[in-house]
Amino acid sequence: MSPEAGPVGGGWSAWPAPAKLNLFLRILGRRDDGYHELQTVFRLLDWGDTVHLRPRDDGRIVRAGDGPHGVAAEDDLAVRAAKLLAASANVGLGVDIRVEKRIPMGGGFGGGSSDAATVLLALDRLWGLDWPRERLAALGLQLGADVPVFVRGANAWAEGVGERLLPLDLPPAWYLLADPGVGVPTAALFADPELTRNAAPATIADFVSGAPLGNAFEPVLRRREPAVEAALAALSRVGRARLTGTGSGCFVEFADREDAEAARAALPQGLRAWVVAGAARSPVLERLELGIRD
């Protein structure tokens, strides 16, 4: 950035934006407003993007660098989050935003939503707003149904469109993730005539017991995308393979890292896969507790 860009202070601060998994995902029906009633469990991961922010005193919100592949600045959720917060709080400050992407787009790992949530949380601190987290979560819902869980920062049982959250303690776990590298627009998946939209409601007791609650989008994506079918088949040879969210990302859960790494080594070459730990809570909350300095 050039000196005339107008930043407040001199430097950038770095903020984690963790990925998530949907440990299951059911559709219970369609609501009067056209949205679908869902049930899921969100599991936060100790891995994700990094959002770099530098406050400005001129009111401008600027995306530094190219941003996510193929996403215009005005459509970038991180930029939209900053603009929404600035307008809602009626502040005259701005910010430079640069997102260091690790979470694959279209995988159902929540990258865009998490980036937006981290922007809301970090700018609340950097701009000195001191808003309650629930207020930021309500604002985030305007950006996407997954944003509130990242703002609140806890693993959760979720209902509604994903915004009604009940914090859930989950045991430590390691996850073997796989990215088939394909994507289908969420709207197209919801419109698929073979999508199951009337599943029976599950309970937390069902989930805790280990009942295979499934992901409503898995059979649809298996049929539409051979790469998803191949990835799930490969993962099934090393454990219980599942789909996350409405994306193409797949995963298997393990109790320890060694087993997860051994399973990754057994996967076919060419399948992008990596091992990450589940998080007890969002790492961005720990970053907030440390303050704004790097």
N, C-alpha and C positions, 0 to 999 in steps of 0.2 A: 504494500500500500504506500502511496506517496504521502509526504508530510502534509499536503493540503487536504487530505481526506477528512480531517477533522475528528480524530478519535479522542475520547476522554481518557486521560492518562496515556500511558505509552504502549501497553501490550495486550496480548491476547490471553485469555484463560481457556482451559480445556475441560470439557464436561462429558462424562460417559453417557451413551444412549444405548441401553442394553436391548438385546433381542429377546423374543419371547417364543414360547411354544404354546399351542393349544393341545392339552393332553387328551381332550376329546372335543367334539363339536356336534351338537344336535340342533335341528330346526324343529320347533314345536308347532309352528303355524304362522300365518300371515296376520299382521296387525291391521287395524283400521287405517293407519297412516301409510300403509303400503310396505313398511319394513317388516322383517321377519323376527319372530320371537325365538331367541337362541338360548342354549345352555352350553357352557364351556368351563374349563379350568385353565387359567392363565398361569404359566410357569415362566418366571423371569430367568434369564441366563446371565452368567458372569462373563459376558462377551458381547461385543456389538460395535457400533459406530462411536466416533468421537466428534463432538460438536465444539468447534473453536469460535469464540465470541470476542469481539472488541467493541466496547461501547463507543458511541459517537455523540457529539454535542449538537449536531446539525439536523437531527430528526430523520435522517435518511436511513433506510434499511437496505443494505447492500449484500448481495451474495458474492463472495470472493471465490474465484475459480469457476469451474464448469458446472459443479453440482452433480446430482445423479444423472446417469446417462439418459439422454432424451427428454429430460424434464426441464421445461422453461422456468426461469426464476419466479415468474408470477404464479406458477403452479406448484412450486417447491413447498412442501408442508412446513419446513423449517422457516422459510421466509414468511409464509402465510401466518404462522404462529406468532412471529415477532410483530407483524403488522396488526394482527388481531389484538394482541396484548396492548400495543401502543395506543390503538384507537379506544379500547375498552377502558384503559387507565387514564386516557387523555394526557399522555406525557409528551414532551417535546424532544425526548432523547431518541437516538437511533442506535444502530449496531451494524458491524460487519460480521458476516456469518460464513464460516467455511466448515463443511462437513467432510470428515475423513471416513469414507464408506468402507465397511467390511461386510455388512449384512446384504446379501444378494437381493436385488429387486424381484418382486413377483414370487418370492419363495414362501410367503406366509409367516415370515419371522418378525414382522412388525417394524421394519426399519424406518419407514417414513413417519409412522405414528410415534415411535420412540424419539426420533430426532425432534419432532414438534414438541413433545412433552418436555424434553430436556431444555429446549429453547424457552418454554414458558417458565420452568422452574428456575433456570439460571438467570434469565432476564428479570424475573421478580426480585432476585437478590441484587443483581448488578445495577438495576434501575432504582433500587431502594423502595420497592412498592410494599413489601411485607404483606402480601395477600394470603389469606388462609388457603391451604392446599385444596380444600373442597371447592373454593371459588375458581382456582386454576383448573381443576378437573372439569367443572361445569363449562368453562370456556373452551377447554380442549375438546369436549364433545361436539362442538360446532365444527371441528376440523376432521373428526373421524371417531367411530365407535370404539376403537382400540386406544385412543389417546388417554382417556381417564385412568386406565390401569397403570400406565407408565407414570402418570403424574402422582398417583397415590403410592406407587412404588412397592406394592406388596403382591405376592402370589395370591390368587383370588379365585373363588367360585363366582361365575358371572352369569347373569340372566338379562332379559330385555334384549336390546340390540348389542349387549355387552357392557352396558354402563352401570347396571345394578351389581355392585361388587360386595362380596363378603370375604374378608381376608381369610386365608387358608394356610395353615402350617403344613409344609411339605417336607418330607425327609430329604437329606442330602442325596444327590444323584448326579450321574454323569451321562451325557447324551452324545451319541454318535449322530451327527447331522449329515444330510446329503442334499445337494442341490442339483436337480436334473437339468437346470438351465433353461427351462421353458416357462411360459406364463400364459394364463388365460384370464381375460378381464373378468372381475368379480361379477359384473352385471350379467355376462353371458352364462356364468355358472349358475347364478340364481334363476335364470330364465330356462335352464335345461329342463325339458319335460320329465326326465328320469330322476330328478333330484327329489329326495324324500323330504317333504315339508311338514309331515304330521307325526313325528316321532313321539312316543310316550315320554312324559317328563321323567328325568332321572333324579336321583337324590344324592346328597353328599355321601350317605351310607353306601349307595351303589358304587360310587367312585372309590371310596376308601377300601371297599371289599375287593377291588380289582376287577370288577365286572367290565367286560370289553364294550364300552359305550360307543366307540367308533367315531368316525368323522363323516358327516353326510356328504361331503364333497369327494370323498375318496373314490367311490365307484364311478362317478362322473369323470373325474380326471384320469382314472385308469383307462377309461374307454376313449377319451378324447386325445390323450397324450401318451404315445408309446414310451417316451422317456420316463414318465412318471411310473408307468407299469413296470418298466425295467428296473428302476431304482428301488421300488418297493419290493420287487421280487428278490433283488440282491440283498437288501437289508433283512428280508424274512429268513434268509439262511443263517443270520447271526443273532436273531432275536425277534421280538415282537415289533414289527414295522408299523409306523403310523404316519399319517399326513398331518401337517400343522396348518391351521387356518384355512383360507380359501386359495392358498398358493400351491406351488408344486413341491415345496420343501418336505422332506421326510426325516424321520428320526427313530432311534431305538434307545430306550432307557436302560442304564446299567447302574449297579450299586457302587462300583468303584472304577477308577480311571484305568487301571490295568486291563480289565475286561473290555472296556470300551476301545482302548487302543489296539488290543488284539483283534477285535472285531473289525476295526477300520483296516488293519493290515490284510484281512481276509477278503476285502471287497475287490471287485474287478477293477483293473486299471482303467482310468478314463472317467470314473465317477468321482466328481468333486465331493469330498467328505472331510469332516474334521470333528474333533472331540472337544466339548466344552462342559463346564460345570453348571449345574443349576444354582441359582442365587436364592438366599433366604429373603433378601429384599433388594431393591434397586441400588446399584452402586452410585447412582447420582445423588441419592440421599446422603451417603457417606461423604461425597464430594462437597455437598452443601454444608455439612457439619465442619469440614476442614476450612471453610471460608473460600474467598475468591482468588487467592494467590496460588500459583503453580509451585 
